[in-house]
Every structure is written in structure tokens, then in C-alpha cells.
């Protein structure tokens, strides 16, 4: 780490550097985020780390005030890179833990981690120690402890439940490790620092108000544009948006079989802060870790504006802080992208809502939803895969899109296709375009929002051509491709800004992405 640059950022308390580094203070034995409000320590007492696990491996404890567990993910974790294979494999290893589906994703062991990467435990250990200067077990241990620390503070789960969900084999083991690392017992930390605001029932579990956790991001972030983007595309019955309060709510169905969970989530931007308050139904409690990750992807909370704002601002003035809206369900996003081919946003929303109402599962108790109007879950891939094409035709879906939706659903149901961050880009794009009715535009759009690929670019997009002044030019696709080269590797962010420019120039809706 560049200690001089880190100390200057620390002195400025610049939130744009949140997650870029963590500061260990030798005189206190505590490590903090650069946004911490405590007195700035002397430079000679500071040592800087790229990851919390590195700080904890060096013997530092997390600050109880700035809460390092809230920091956005390390910059570049999901981004394009030309670094050597070893660095890329380490990034893939760290990313794998954050994008894995399922409530048990904190249960990773070094053995299972290495196996998923297709390498030996020894090779994983060598790579982590060479590039991150920590052992894989130390990284996993810090990860478990920080999740436990957040859930002790933000939820009212019993201590035994926090221990189990954060990946410790027993409450006894949890108490021992927690006390050793943080010099506090889990119970004493909860009594002193709990901020959870959900009412508790007699057995210690939250009532219908749900569970609430805090998420952080790096500024600038244009929350009005982001929530407005989701509002323009919100499906009746599935989603609800409160523009005044900058709140987004939806139903959510995760997992399969015995590990299938259904409920709701609400994300709200906290005014005058760099925080998002995430509230979920108690029924989604076992999948809280996954929901946190999905919310971060949906709102692009781990983006690093320092990397792309200076590059894009000259081409798109007045768009500072615009993020790349993601999704909580890659399959859902892909279906909606197919339905939005060559039609307006409003038309795509109408026909997608018909699909939800016709084939989605009804919410059992919609009266307890935090925002009214949420009545259904999006149809599962297995449901749509078994439909006859005529069932989709009855909703007004044309034949080409019928085939594309059924083909997509079958590929996802067979697990031949994974539409989530971390999926291999080129392989996924090729598999998508091998499905009848899915072309380059749709594949690139899915890569942007479902795979979180920052350099996707739908060269054939009509609104994009309009924004770039190429709408009536011969060879517009080739010209758009050439014009986009200076924005690499952030062309997904450039596309969102171009769409906004096109929308501001013309009152009627155009066939912008769904």
C-alpha cells in the first residue's frame, strides 16, 4: 500500500476511498475504515491494509464505531483486468465467496474453496500468501467474524443462531474465537452496540417487521436516477417503488427444495449518508447473507467511482454518480430483456407483468408487505421450461420470443447456463446467443445487468445511437463501436449515461432496454 496516499485520504475522510484500504493504529490495536469519525491518528502509528483479513492477521481488532464489516467490497473485484494469472485467480477466489448462491455460503472451508476453483489447497494457500499476504483460513475466519459482528449489531437473532449462520460449528466455538479476536464476548458486544430496530417477540426472534441491516457504498451515487430507473421498469405485482423516500421493494424467492425461501426485501437510501438500509422478511432470514449480496449487486454498491468517473464525465456531463443497475435474479432479468426486444419500456413492462400474474406463484400473505401491491413471485425457470408455446402466445408474446423464453428457461433449469456475477463471460455470451431468439443486443444487456460486466456494450441499441448522434448514420453499429473505445473498460456505465441523455432529449419513450 502507498502509505503516503492512504494517510492523505484518511486525513480527508474521503468516502470515495472506503473499502480501498483499512488503517491499523499501532497505539490502540484497532483497524478502521478511512471514513471513521474518531480522531485522526499520528502517521507514525498507522499501518495500511487492503483487506480486513490482513489487518486481523496482523493482530488488529475492528473498530466498533466505523464498523469495517460495512465497507464496500474491495475495488476491482468484479472488474476487467490485464493482470497476471495468479492475481486473476486470487480475485476469482475472493469473488466466488461473495457471489455464491445459498444460505450456506459462509460455511466455506479451505478444501471446498479450492475445489470450486479447480486447484489444490496447497496452490490456493500459496497464491493467497503471495498476493494477499494471508492464509486462506485467516481470510475465511475474518469473513465469518465480520458477518457475525454485523448480525449481532443489526439483528436480534439468538447468539446460537448468529453462530450457526456465520459458519461456526457451535456456540462454544463461536464464543471462544470471537472473544480471542475482539476481546469482547458476543453477548457483551450485542448489549453495548446493538442498533437493530425490529421489535422482538418473547423467544427473541423479530416479528413481522422483519430484519434490518446496513450497507455502505462509495460516493458519488445518484440515488434518484437509480431508483427512478427501477421505478420506470417496476412490474406491478412483483415490485413497488417509493420515489419520495428512495425506497425499492419486491418479492424474492431463493434456493430450492428444503433450502427454498420466499419473502420480501426493501432497500432504502438513508438521507445525507453513504448508507442503504436493507430490510427483509423473517422468512428470508436464513438467506440473509445472500440477500445482502443481491442488494449490493442490484444497487451497484461496490462500484469504485474513482475508476470511471473521470473517464466518462467529459463525454456525459451532468451524469456524475450514475450507477449500473443490476438485478436480484439473472433469469428474471434475461426473460425481461427478451420481452423488451424492439419495444418501448412501457410495453415491455406491461407484457412482463402479464407473465408474472399468469405463471408466478402468489404471495401467501401480501397484506404484511412493507409496500402495497406486491402479490406474486417471478416464475421459476422450471415452471416456464415446461410451458407450451401457446401459453405464452396467449399473453401476446410473439412466436420468436416464445421460443427464446422457453429455450432460456430450459438451459437455466438444466444448469447449463448461469446468469450471475462471476459466470464466465465469453462462454455465457455464446450460450445465450445459441438460443433461438437471443441476439447480441440481448446478450450484452444481460451481461451488463446480470453478470455485472462493466465493459458490455449493446452496439445495436437504438437509443444508444440516438444519444451518440448516430441515429441516421449509415453503419451506426460500427460507428458506435468505434466511438466507445475511449470508454473501455467501463462501457456499461457509459451506456447507462447515454440512455439517460437520450431520455432527456426526447419526451416520448423509445425502445430503450427493459
Residue, then its C-alpha position, 0 to 999 in steps of 0.5 A: x500500500x502507498x502509505x503516503x496516499x492512504x494517510x492523505x485520504x484518511x486525513x480527508x475522510x474521503x468516502x470515495x476511498x472506503x473499502x480501498x484500504x483499512x488503517x491499523x493504529x499501532x497505539x490502540x490495536x484497532x483497524x478502521x475504515x478511512x471514513x471513521x469519525x474518531x480522531x485522526x491518528x499520528x502517521x507514525x502509528x498507522x499501518x495500511x491494509x487492503x483487506x480486513x483479513x490482513x489487518x486481523x492477521x496482523x493482530x488488529x481488532x475492528x473498530x466498533x464505531x466505523x464498523x469495517x464489516x460495512x465497507x464496500x467490497x474491495x475495488x476491482x473485484x468484479x472488474x476487467x483486468x490485464x493482470x497476471x494469472x495468479x492475481x486473476x485467480x486470487x480475485x476469482x477466489x475472493x469473488x466466488x465467496x461473495x457471489x455464491x448462491x445459498x444460505x450456506x455460503x459462509x460455511x466455506x472451508x479451505x478444501x471446498x474453496x479450492x475445489x470450486x476453483x479447480x486447484x489444490x489447497x496447497x496452490x490456493x494457500x500459496x497464491x493467497x500468501x503471495x498476493x494477499x499476504x494471508x492464509x486462506x483460513x485467516x481470510x475465511x475466519x475474518x469473513x465469518x467474524x465480520x458477518x457475525x459482528x454485523x448480525x449481532x449489531x443489526x439483528x436480534x437473532x439468538x447468539x446460537x443462531x448468529x453462530x450457526x449462520x456465520x459458519x461456526x460449528x457451535x456456540x462454544x466455538x463461536x464464543x471462544x474465537x470471537x472473544x480471542x479476536x475482539x476481546x469482547x464476548x458476543x453477548x457483551x458486544x450485542x448489549x453495548x452496540x446493538x442498533x437493530x430496530x425490529x421489535x422482538x417477540x418473547x423467544x427473541x426472534x423479530x416479528x413481522x417487521x422483519x430484519x434490518x441491516x446496513x450497507x455502505x457504498x462509495x460516493x458519488x451515487x445518484x440515488x434518484x436516477x437509480x431508483x427512478x430507473x427501477x421505478x420506470x421498469x417496476x412490474x406491478x405485482x412483483x415490485x413497488x417503488x417509493x420515489x419520495x423516500x428512495x425506497x425499492x421493494x419486491x418479492x424474492x424467492x431463493x434456493x430450492x427444495x428444503x433450502x427454498x425461501x420466499x419473502x420480501x426485501x426493501x432497500x432504502x437510501x438513508x438521507x445525507x449518508x453513504x448508507x442503504x438500509x436493507x430490510x427483509x422478511x423473517x422468512x428470508x432470514x436464513x438467506x440473509x447473507x445472500x440477500x445482502x449480496x443481491x442488494x449490493x449487486x442490484x444497487x451497484x454498491x461496490x462500484x469504485x467511482x474513482x475508476x470511471x468517473x473521470x473517464x466518462x464525465x467529459x463525454x456525459x456531463x451532468x451524469x456524475x454518480x450514475x450507477x449500473x443497475x443490476x438485478x436480484x435474479x439473472x433469469x428474471x432479468x434475461x426473460x425481461x430483456x427478451x420481452x423488451x426486444x424492439x419495444x418501448x419500456x412501457x410495453x415491455x413492462x406491461x407484457x412482463x407483468x402479464x407473465x408474472x400474474x399468469x405463471x408466478x406463484x402468489x404471495x401467501x400473505x401480501x397484506x404484511x408487505x412493507x409496500x402495497x401491491x406486491x402479490x406474486x413471485x417471478x416464475x421459476x425457470x422450471x415452471x416456464x421450461x415446461x410451458x407450451x408455446x401457446x401459453x405464452x402466445x396467449x399473453x401476446x408474446x410473439x412466436x420468436x420470443x416464445x421460443x427464446x423464453x422457453x429455450x432460456x428457461x430450459x438451459x437455466x433449469x438444466x444448469x447449463x447456463x448461469x446468469x450471475x456475477x462471476x459466470x464466465x463471460x465469453x462462454x455465457x455470451x455464446x450460450x445465450x446467443x445459441x438460443x433461438x431468439x437471443x441476439x447480441x443486443x440481448x446478450x450484452x444487456x444481460x451481461x451488463x445487468x446480470x453478470x455485472x460486466x462493466x465493459x458490455x456494450x449493446x452496439x445495436x441499441x437504438x437509443x444508444x445511437x440516438x444519444x451518440x448522434x448516430x441515429x441516421x448514420x449509415x453503419x451506426x453499429x460500427x460507428x458506435x463501436x468505434x466511438x466507445x473505445x475511449x470508454x473501455x473498460x467501463x462501457x456499461x456505465x457509459x451506456x447507462x449515461x447515454x440512455x439517460x441523455x437520450x431520455x432527456x432529449x426526447x419526451x416520448x419513450x423509445x425502445x430503450x432496454x427493459 
